[in-house]
Amino acid sequence: MLYLQNADLICSFDETTGQPLWIRRGRLYIPISSFGFDFGCNERMVNGLLAYESMLEFRTWVLPAIRPTGRRFALTPASIAHDAETVAVTYDCSPVLVTVTYTLLDTNLRVDLKLMNRGADVLYLNACAFMLTLPTTDLTFDFPANAPIGHFSVADLQDRKPVETGLINFCTHAKLADGDLDVLFIDGIEKWGCGVYRDGDRTTFAYNAGLEADLKAQSSLDVGSFYLLPVPQGGNPYLAARELVASLGFEPTTGGITDGVMYSCHPSGTMDAGFPKKDNLYQYAEYLPKLKAMGIDHIWLLPVFEHDEHGVYHSTDQGVIDPRYGGEEGCVYYCNRAHDLGMTILFDYVPHGPAPDFPIARDNPEWPSKRRDGSLQDEWECVSMDYNHPGYQEYTAELVHDHVRRFGVDGARIDCAMGGLSNWRPYRNNRPSGNSVLAGVHITESIRAGFLRGGKRSFILPENFNPIPNYYHCTDLFYGMNLYRAFVDLESKLHSDPTAFVEGLTDYLEREAWLTPENYHKMRFLGNHDTVSWVWQSKRAVDCYGTNGAKALFALISLIDGVPMIYQGDEDPTIYGHDGENLTAFFTALFGARKRFLPRGSNRTEYLHTDTPVMAFRRVKTDAPHDDYQSEGDASVWVLINCSDAPQAVPEEAVGALLFDSEGADAAAPIAPYAYRILRCED
């Protein structure tokens, strides 16, 4: 046998097959059946472990699937190299040589793949999967900070029916009999799919990178990194994964705007109502004082750029404010009015591209992405720009800088910031699938650079649904679609079994808090322009949960860590043409309580499992500096939210003086149905 060993870990390998046999950390011993890989080459999977799936017609949001065939990895290596730190196993998958390199780090085993074309012809590559198989089904697994949100028993799964994540997933946690195992994957270039499945008496963890490339003769490429992180009993596997990611250099940005309350809107009204108002920015500015009085700090303005009949997200020129919204003068007036009130403005940038006949695409033919036949990639009747092209990056940064000069705009929500469609005519040495995660990071960096050039603090909200570390360094607010997906998963339980609803949400939020850095800030929402109109629930929170249930959840997203966002009309249903309760007074009280009582400078939230319909968590005071944190609070607080239609007792652990009750009840009274309460902690 071959061994890699350090002070914390030891891993053994078969000296004939090169396969890892087991990994040990302290008393935790994890046997391994195999580490396998598979990739598409000239439209077939080389090892047949997964079914082949062309990605040529994938849309931006589609992830590579995990479709196991039942075949098991059984390649014989061409060579094995071993030194004190690595075991490198090379396989002949003619005409491709695949080198799998195992490197023992402080607390984990890293696995890297290199593909080399040793033939004379170009090879068309499609997908590349990393697959770890354990010789047991006696384990449960979950995807912290991702969907689906539950814990799954492998023994209960059907053979070769994987549980796959809805968003790009970098960490899968497995609970074993004697400890835990984190299985991580991070790819700096392309998106990837993730799933876990049972195959007889074995369990396989699979990450499938969305690699697309034409690999030239005698050339090579690398695809992501895979990590095995054993966590002995007594350790927190989610915190361990966070620490591993930090050790790789992924750190959240600092110095930007990361607090306050956000309102998303458009002068023409709401998307679910078909934009009926037709106000210009002069007229719409008259609503700003009402929003300020309600407690709104930041206005996310849906696109007001010149656009065609397809709608606001089909801009013809983002350098021009559409005359129907008052043009440049109207925008100056609106932004000045907001600034006078102490509010900030975020523009909604749409970098994915315009219609192909519009000047920005027509006059810069090297910027739009191309299909394999050289024709234009298109999505939503628009070209898909290559965010990796330096010309387009500079155009975008200067566009933003110009808006800072002309309007004083403060920040950006970035549409489609997860990247665009693959570009088969990429800039220089980028590969086609690089117009995915890598490109999404690049366009986010470019827009951030535009604000920094203008002397603004960074205030960047990319529409990146995927909770992956790649964006930590350039994102002030993470677009919290993952929490929204948790609400969707649990929606039916709010009224049918509120105790189960609270436990599921508490468990999910606790895992998210452990996995992500404390200073990685998140936008929290129950709905946005997309989800109220055409995706997922396709309706308002009050229609999903009832008005009272929605109030409880609005309280939740406003009082946990992060920045709460409400969508235009959430405060008044007549704005989108519906009847119902006006919630302006509710939001005014809620946002006022947030600003008055939550501890200054703290993003730390600790959750209590109550086994009741009461959601309970502590917002913990810290000494971290946070000069724009808009709170008067000087102590840790308990937040209690009743998620049921019956009065509920205060949990015994939540001890403290009453600071606020949404129904005006005193400390001795039960928490009223769907009410919330804030207590000063007795530290």
C-alpha positions in Angstrom: 0.0 0.0 0.0 0.9 3.6 -0.5 0.4 6.2 2.3 0.0 10.0 2.6 0.3 11.1 6.2 0.5 14.3 8.3 -0.2 15.2 11.9 -4.0 15.1 11.4 -4.7 12.6 8.5 -3.5 9.4 7.0 -4.8 8.1 3.7 -3.9 4.7 2.1 -3.9 3.8 -1.6 -3.7 0.5 -3.4 -0.2 0.4 -5.0 -1.6 -1.5 -8.0 -4.8 0.3 -8.9 -3.9 3.7 -7.4 -7.3 3.9 -5.7 -7.7 5.4 -2.3 -8.7 2.7 0.2 -9.4 4.6 3.3 -8.9 7.9 5.1 -8.4 8.3 8.9 -8.6 11.3 11.1 -8.2 10.5 14.8 -10.6 7.8 15.6 -12.7 8.4 12.5 -12.0 5.8 9.9 -13.7 6.1 6.5 -13.3 3.2 4.0 -13.5 4.1 0.3 -14.7 1.9 -2.6 -13.4 4.1 -5.3 -12.7 7.6 -6.6 -13.9 7.6 -10.2 -14.2 10.2 -13.0 -16.0 10.4 -16.3 -16.1 13.0 -19.0 -17.6 13.5 -22.4 -15.3 13.2 -25.4 -16.6 13.5 -29.0 -20.2 13.0 -27.8 -19.8 10.0 -25.5 -18.9 9.4 -21.9 -15.5 7.9 -21.8 -16.0 5.6 -18.8 -19.8 5.2 -19.1 -20.4 6.0 -15.4 -22.9 8.7 -16.3 -25.2 9.0 -19.3 -24.1 11.5 -21.9 -26.0 14.7 -22.1 -25.1 17.5 -24.6 -25.0 20.9 -23.1 -25.1 22.8 -26.4 -28.7 23.9 -25.9 -28.5 24.5 -22.2 -29.9 27.7 -20.9 -28.0 29.9 -18.4 -29.6 28.4 -15.3 -29.4 24.7 -16.3 -26.9 22.6 -14.4 -25.2 19.4 -15.7 -27.2 16.4 -14.5 -26.1 13.4 -12.5 -27.5 10.4 -14.5 -25.7 7.2 -13.3 -25.7 4.2 -15.6 -24.9 1.5 -12.9 -21.4 0.9 -14.4 -18.6 1.1 -11.8 -15.2 2.6 -12.1 -12.6 -0.1 -13.0 -9.7 1.5 -15.0 -6.2 0.2 -14.7 -3.6 3.0 -14.3 -0.9 3.5 -16.8 1.4 4.8 -14.1 1.5 5.8 -10.4 3.8 8.4 -9.0 4.2 8.9 -5.2 6.1 11.3 -3.1 5.7 12.6 0.5 2.8 14.9 -0.4 1.0 13.5 -3.4 -0.1 10.3 -5.2 -0.5 10.9 -8.9 -2.4 8.3 -10.9 -2.4 8.5 -14.7 -5.0 6.6 -16.8 -4.9 6.0 -20.6 -8.3 6.9 -21.9 -7.0 7.1 -25.5 -6.5 9.6 -26.9 -6.8 11.4 -23.6 -4.4 10.9 -20.7 -6.1 11.6 -17.4 -4.0 12.3 -14.3 -5.7 12.2 -10.9 -3.6 13.9 -8.3 -4.3 13.3 -4.6 -2.7 15.9 -2.2 -2.9 15.6 1.5 -3.5 19.0 3.1 -3.7 19.9 6.8 -7.2 18.5 7.4 -8.4 17.2 4.0 -7.5 15.3 0.9 -7.6 17.3 -2.3 -8.2 15.6 -5.7 -7.4 17.3 -9.0 -7.9 16.2 -12.6 -5.8 17.0 -15.6 -7.0 16.0 -19.1 -4.3 15.8 -21.9 -5.0 15.3 -25.5 -2.0 13.2 -26.8 -3.6 12.7 -30.2 -3.4 14.6 -33.4 -7.0 15.8 -33.7 -9.0 18.4 -31.7 -11.2 16.7 -29.1 -14.7 18.0 -28.2 -15.1 17.8 -24.5 -18.4 17.9 -22.7 -18.8 17.6 -18.9 -16.3 16.2 -16.4 -17.5 14.4 -13.3 -15.8 13.6 -10.0 -17.3 10.6 -8.2 -16.5 9.4 -4.7 -18.0 6.0 -3.7 -18.2 4.7 -0.2 -19.0 1.0 0.6 -22.0 1.7 2.8 -25.5 3.1 2.7 -25.6 3.6 6.5 -25.4 7.4 6.3 -27.5 10.5 5.9 -26.6 13.6 3.8 -27.6 17.2 3.3 -26.7 20.2 1.2 -26.1 23.1 3.6 -27.2 26.5 2.2 -28.7 24.8 -0.8 -31.9 23.2 -2.1 -33.4 20.7 -1.4 -33.1 21.6 2.2 -33.8 18.3 4.0 -31.6 15.5 5.4 -31.7 12.3 3.3 -31.1 8.7 4.3 -29.2 6.8 1.6 -30.8 3.5 2.7 -34.2 5.0 1.8 -33.2 6.0 -1.8 -34.1 4.1 -4.9 -31.1 2.6 -6.7 -29.5 5.1 -9.1 -32.1 7.8 -8.4 -29.9 10.7 -7.3 -30.9 13.6 -5.1 -29.6 16.6 -7.0 -29.2 20.2 -5.9 -31.3 23.0 -7.4 -28.4 25.5 -7.2 -24.7 25.2 -7.8 -23.5 23.4 -4.7 -19.9 23.4 -3.2 -20.5 21.3 -0.1 -22.2 18.1 0.7 -22.3 16.9 4.3 -22.6 13.2 5.2 -23.4 12.0 8.7 -21.6 8.6 9.3 -21.9 6.2 12.2 -18.7 7.5 13.9 -18.4 11.1 12.7 -18.9 13.2 9.6 -17.6 13.7 6.1 -17.7 16.9 4.1 -17.3 16.4 0.3 -16.6 19.7 -1.4 -16.0 20.8 -5.0 -15.0 24.2 -6.3 -14.5 25.1 -9.9 -13.2 28.6 -10.8 -14.3 28.4 -14.4 -17.7 26.6 -15.1 -20.9 25.8 -13.3 -21.4 22.3 -12.0 -24.2 19.9 -11.0 -24.2 17.9 -7.7 -26.0 14.8 -6.5 -25.8 11.8 -4.2 -27.2 8.4 -5.1 -27.3 4.8 -4.0 -26.2 1.9 -6.1 -26.9 -1.3 -4.3 -24.8 -1.3 -1.1 -22.8 1.7 -2.1 -23.2 5.5 -1.9 -21.7 7.9 -4.5 -21.2 11.6 -4.2 -20.9 13.2 -7.6 -20.0 16.6 -8.8 -20.3 17.2 -12.6 -18.5 20.2 -14.0 -20.1 21.8 -17.0 -16.8 21.7 -19.0 -17.2 22.5 -22.7 -14.0 22.8 -24.8 -12.2 21.9 -27.9 -9.0 20.5 -26.6 -6.2 20.9 -29.1 -3.7 18.2 -29.9 -0.9 17.9 -27.3 -2.8 20.4 -25.0 -4.1 19.9 -21.5 -6.6 21.5 -19.1 -7.6 21.2 -15.4 -11.1 20.9 -14.0 -11.9 22.1 -10.5 -10.8 20.7 -7.2 -12.5 18.0 -5.1 -12.0 17.8 -1.3 -12.6 15.1 1.3 -12.8 16.5 4.8 -13.3 14.0 7.6 -14.7 15.5 10.9 -14.4 13.3 14.0 -17.2 13.2 16.5 -17.5 16.3 18.6 -16.5 18.6 15.7 -19.0 20.8 13.8 -18.8 19.7 10.1 -20.3 22.9 8.8 -17.9 25.1 10.6 -15.1 22.8 9.4 -16.2 23.3 5.8 -16.2 27.1 6.3 -12.7 26.9 7.7 -11.5 24.8 4.8 -12.9 27.3 2.3 -11.3 30.2 4.2 -7.9 28.4 4.1 -8.2 28.3 0.3 -8.3 32.1 0.2 -12.0 32.8 -0.3 -12.7 35.8 1.9 -15.7 38.2 1.8 -15.2 41.7 0.7 -15.1 44.5 3.3 -15.8 48.2 3.3 -19.0 48.1 1.2 -22.6 48.9 2.2 -24.0 45.8 3.8 -26.9 47.0 6.0 -30.3 48.7 5.8 -33.7 47.9 4.3 -34.2 47.6 0.5 -37.2 48.2 -1.7 -37.3 46.9 -5.3 -39.5 48.9 -7.7 -40.1 50.6 -11.1 -41.9 53.8 -12.0 -44.3 51.9 -14.3 -45.5 49.6 -11.5 -45.0 45.9 -10.9 -44.1 43.1 -13.2 -47.0 40.9 -12.0 -49.4 43.7 -12.9 -47.9 44.2 -16.3 -46.2 47.6 -15.5 -49.6 49.5 -15.6 -48.7 52.8 -13.9 -46.7 54.5 -16.6 -45.3 57.1 -14.2 -42.1 58.9 -15.0 -39.3 59.4 -12.5 -40.4 62.9 -11.7 -43.8 61.5 -10.6 -42.4 58.4 -9.0 -40.1 60.5 -6.8 -43.2 61.7 -4.9 -43.4 58.2 -3.4 -39.9 58.4 -1.9 -40.9 60.2 1.3 -43.5 57.5 2.0 -40.8 54.8 1.6 -38.4 56.7 3.8 -41.0 57.1 6.5 -41.7 53.3 6.3 -38.0 52.7 7.0 -36.6 52.0 3.5 -32.9 52.9 3.0 -32.1 51.5 -0.4 -34.0 51.7 -3.7 -33.3 48.9 -6.2 -34.7 50.5 -9.3 -35.6 47.9 -12.0 -34.1 49.0 -15.4 -35.1 52.4 -16.6 -32.8 52.3 -19.6 -33.9 52.8 -23.2 -35.7 49.5 -24.2 -37.9 48.0 -26.9 -41.4 46.5 -26.7 -40.1 43.3 -25.1 -39.8 45.1 -21.7 -37.5 46.7 -19.3 -34.9 43.9 -19.4 -34.5 44.3 -23.1 -32.4 47.5 -23.2 -31.4 48.9 -26.5 -28.8 51.2 -24.8 -28.0 51.2 -21.1 -26.3 54.5 -21.5 -29.6 56.2 -22.2 -32.5 56.7 -19.7 -35.7 56.0 -21.5 -37.7 59.2 -22.3 -40.9 57.4 -21.1 -39.3 57.6 -17.6 -38.3 61.2 -17.9 -35.0 60.8 -19.6 -31.7 62.0 -18.0 -33.3 65.0 -16.3 -36.0 62.8 -14.7 -33.3 60.4 -13.5 -31.2 63.2 -12.0 -34.3 64.5 -10.2 -35.2 61.1 -8.8 -31.7 60.3 -7.6 -31.2 63.8 -6.0 -34.6 63.5 -4.2 -33.5 60.1 -2.8 -30.2 61.4 -1.7 -31.8 64.4 -0.1 -33.8 61.9 2.0 -30.7 59.9 2.9 -31.5 57.0 0.6 -29.3 55.2 -1.9 -30.1 54.1 -5.4 -29.2 50.8 -7.1 -29.5 50.6 -10.9 -30.4 47.2 -12.3 -27.7 46.4 -14.9 -28.4 43.8 -17.7 -25.1 42.7 -19.0 -26.2 39.5 -20.7 -26.7 41.5 -23.9 -29.2 43.3 -26.2 -31.0 42.1 -29.3 -28.4 41.2 -32.0 -29.3 44.2 -34.3 -28.7 46.8 -31.5 -25.5 48.9 -31.8 -23.6 47.5 -28.8 -23.8 43.9 -30.3 -23.7 44.9 -34.0 -20.7 47.2 -33.7 -18.7 44.9 -31.5 -19.0 41.5 -33.2 -16.2 39.9 -31.0 -18.2 40.5 -27.8 -21.3 38.2 -28.2 -20.8 34.5 -27.6 -21.0 32.1 -30.5 -22.3 28.6 -31.0 -20.0 25.9 -32.4 -21.0 26.8 -35.9 -20.1 30.4 -35.4 -23.7 31.7 -35.2 -24.7 34.0 -32.3 -25.7 32.4 -29.0 -29.1 33.8 -27.9 -31.3 33.8 -24.9 -34.5 35.8 -24.2 -34.2 37.0 -27.9 -30.9 38.7 -27.0 -27.3 37.8 -27.7 -25.3 36.3 -24.8 -22.3 38.5 -24.2 -18.9 37.0 -23.3 -18.3 38.6 -19.9 -14.6 37.4 -20.1 -13.9 39.8 -23.0 -11.8 42.7 -21.7 -13.4 45.1 -24.2 -16.8 44.3 -22.8 -15.6 44.4 -19.2 -14.1 47.9 -19.8 -17.3 49.1 -21.6 -19.3 47.9 -18.7 -17.1 49.5 -16.0 -17.1 52.8 -17.8 -20.9 52.7 -18.3 -21.3 52.4 -14.6 -18.7 55.1 -13.9 -20.6 57.4 -16.3 -23.8 56.8 -14.3 -22.0 57.7 -11.1 -20.9 60.9 -12.7 -24.3 61.8 -14.2 -26.7 60.6 -11.6 -24.7 59.8 -8.4 -26.1 56.2 -8.5 -24.8 54.3 -5.5 -24.9 50.6 -6.3 -26.0 47.8 -8.6 -28.2 44.8 -8.8 -26.7 42.8 -11.7 -29.0 40.7 -13.8 -27.8 37.3 -14.9 -24.6 37.6 -12.9 -24.1 33.8 -12.8 -22.6 34.1 -16.3 -23.8 33.6 -19.9 -24.0 30.9 -22.5 -20.8 29.1 -23.6 -18.7 31.0 -26.2 -17.2 28.7 -28.8 -15.1 31.7 -30.1 -13.7 32.7 -26.7 -11.2 35.5 -26.1 -7.6 34.1 -26.2 -7.1 31.1 -24.0 -10.5 31.1 -22.3 -12.5 27.9 -22.9 -16.1 28.0 -24.0 -17.6 27.1 -20.7 -15.5 29.9 -19.1 -18.4 32.2 -19.9 -20.1 30.8 -16.8 -18.9 31.1 -13.2 -15.6 32.8 -14.2 -17.4 35.3 -16.4 -20.0 36.0 -13.8 -17.3 36.9 -11.4 -15.6 39.0 -14.0 -18.7 41.1 -14.8 -19.4 41.6 -11.1 -15.8 42.8 -10.7 -16.2 45.2 -13.7 -19.4 46.8 -12.4 -17.9 47.1 -8.9 -14.8 48.8 -10.5 -17.1 51.3 -12.1 -18.4 52.5 -8.8 -15.0 52.5 -7.2 -13.7 54.7 -10.0 -16.4 57.1 -9.2 -15.4 57.3 -5.6 -18.4 55.3 -4.3 -18.4 52.6 -1.7 -19.0 49.2 -3.1 -22.7 48.3 -3.0 -22.9 45.2 -5.3 -25.8 42.8 -5.5 -25.2 40.3 -8.3 -28.2 38.1 -9.3 -26.1 35.0 -8.5 -28.5 32.4 -7.0 -25.6 30.0 -6.2 -24.1 30.0 -2.7 -20.5 29.4 -3.9 -17.3 31.0 -2.5 -16.2 32.2 -6.0 -18.2 35.5 -5.5 -17.2 36.2 -1.9 -14.5 38.8 -2.8 -16.7 41.0 -5.1 -20.2 40.8 -3.6 -21.5 43.1 -0.9 -24.9 41.3 -0.7 -25.5 37.7 -1.8 -28.7 37.3 -3.7 -30.5 35.0 -1.3 -32.5 32.8 -3.6 -31.4 29.8 -1.6 -33.5 31.0 1.4 -36.4 31.7 -0.9 -36.1 28.1 -2.1 -36.2 26.9 1.5 -39.5 28.8 1.9 -40.8 27.2 -1.2 -39.8 23.7 0.1 -41.6 24.4 3.4 -44.6 26.4 2.1 -47.3 23.9 2.8 -46.2 23.2 6.3 -46.7 26.7 7.6 -50.4 26.1 8.2 -50.6 22.3 8.2 -47.7 21.7 10.7 -46.2 25.0 11.9 -43.9 23.1 14.4 -42.4 21.2 11.5 -42.2 24.4 9.5 -40.2 26.1 12.2 -37.9 23.1 12.8 -37.1 22.8 9.1 -36.4 26.5 8.7 -34.4 26.6 11.9 -32.3 23.7 10.8 -31.7 25.2 7.4 -30.8 28.6 8.6 -28.5 27.2 11.3 -26.6 25.2 8.8 -26.3 28.2 6.5 -25.0 30.4 9.3 -22.3 27.8 10.1 -21.2 27.2 6.5 -21.0 30.8 5.3 -18.6 33.4 6.9 -20.3 35.7 9.4 -19.4 38.8 7.4 -20.8 37.4 4.2 -24.0 39.5 4.0 -27.2 38.3 2.4 -30.3 39.9 0.8 -33.4 38.2 2.3 -36.8 38.2 0.5 -40.1 36.5 0.2 -40.5 37.5 -3.4 -39.1 39.6 -6.2 -40.2 40.8 -9.6 -39.5 37.3 -11.1 -41.0 35.1 -8.3 -44.3 37.1 -8.1 -44.9 36.9 -11.8 -43.5 33.9 -13.6 -41.2 31.6 -11.7 -41.5 29.3 -8.6 -44.5 30.5 -6.7 -45.6 33.0 -9.3 -47.5 35.0 -6.7 -47.2 37.2 -3.7 -46.2 36.1 -0.3 -49.6 37.1 1.1 -51.2 34.7 -1.4 -48.8 31.9 -0.6 -48.9 32.1 3.2 -52.0 34.3 4.0 -51.5 37.8 5.2 -50.8 36.9 8.8 -48.4 34.1 7.8 -46.6 36.5 5.4 -46.3 39.0 8.3 -44.5 36.4 10.4 -42.1 35.6 7.6 -41.5 39.3 6.8 -40.5 39.6 10.4 -38.2 36.7 10.1 -36.3 38.0 7.0 -36.0 41.5 8.7 -34.6 40.3 12.0 -32.1 37.6 11.0 -28.8 38.6 9.6 -28.8 40.3 6.2 -30.6 43.0 4.4 -34.4 42.5 4.0 -35.9 43.4 0.6 -39.6 43.9 -0.1 -41.0 44.2 -3.6 -43.1 47.1 -4.8 -46.7 46.6 -3.6 -45.9 44.3 -0.6 -46.8 47.2 1.5 -50.0 48.0 -0.4 -51.7 45.5 -2.7 -53.6 48.2 -4.6 -50.2 49.0 -6.2 -50.4 45.8 -8.2 -54.2 45.9 -8.6 -55.3 43.6 -5.8 -57.4 44.0 -2.7 -56.1 43.2 0.8 -54.6 44.6 3.9 -52.4 47.6 3.7 -49.2 46.6 5.5 -47.5 50.0 5.5 -47.9 50.4 9.3 -46.8 46.8 9.9 -43.5 47.4 7.9 -43.0 50.8 9.6 -43.1 49.2 13.0 -41.0 46.2 11.9 -38.2 48.2 10.3 -38.2 50.6 13.2 -37.8 47.7 15.7 -35.0 46.3 13.5 -33.1 49.7 13.6 -33.7 50.4 17.2 -33.1 47.0 18.9 -30.8 44.8 16.9 -27.2 45.0 18.2 -24.9 47.4 16.4 -22.2 46.0 14.2 -23.2 42.4 14.4 -24.2 40.0 11.7 -24.1 37.0 14.0 -27.3 34.9 14.4 -27.6 31.9 16.6 -30.7 29.6 16.4 -32.7 27.8 19.1 -34.5 24.6 18.3 -37.8 25.1 20.2 -39.9 22.0 19.1 -42.8 24.5 18.9 -44.2 26.8 16.3 -42.0 29.6 17.7 -39.0 30.6 15.7 -36.3 31.7 18.1 -32.9 33.1 17.5 -30.3 35.4 19.1 -28.8 38.4 17.4 -25.4 38.4 19.1 -23.5 41.6 20.0 -19.9 41.6 18.8 -17.2 44.2 18.8 -16.8 44.1 15.1 -16.7 47.7 13.6 -19.5 48.5 11.2 -19.8 52.2 10.7 -23.0 52.1 8.7 -25.0 49.7 10.8 -28.3 51.5 11.4 -29.1 50.3 14.9 -29.3 51.9 18.3 -29.0 48.5 20.0 -26.2 47.9 22.5 -26.9 44.3 23.6 -27.6 40.9 22.3 -31.3 40.2 21.8 -33.7 37.3 21.5 -36.1 37.4 18.6 -39.2 35.2 18.9 -41.7 34.7 16.0 -44.9 32.8 16.4 -45.5 31.0 13.1 -48.9 29.6 14.0 -52.5 30.8 14.5 -52.6 30.0 18.2 -50.9 31.8 21.1 -47.5 30.3 22.1 -45.4 30.4 25.2 -42.0 32.0 25.3 -39.3 29.3 25.1 -37.7 28.7 28.5 -34.2 29.5 27.1 -35.2 32.9 25.9 -34.7 34.9 29.0 -34.6 38.7 29.0 -36.4 41.9 29.4 -39.1 42.8 26.9 -38.0 45.4 24.4 -40.8 45.1 21.8 -43.9 43.1 21.1 -45.6 43.6 17.7 -49.0 43.3 19.3 -48.2 45.5 22.3 -48.4 42.5 24.8 -46.5 42.5 28.1 -43.8 40.1 29.0 -46.0 37.7 30.9 -48.4 37.2 28.0 -48.0 34.4 25.4 -46.9 35.4 21.9 -49.9 36.2 19.9 -50.6 34.3 16.6 -48.1 35.3 13.9 -46.6 38.0 16.2 -43.0 38.7 17.0 -41.2 39.8 20.1 -37.7 41.1 20.9 -36.1 40.5 24.3 -32.8 41.9 25.7 -30.6 38.9 26.4 -29.4 38.3 29.9 -25.8 37.7 29.0 
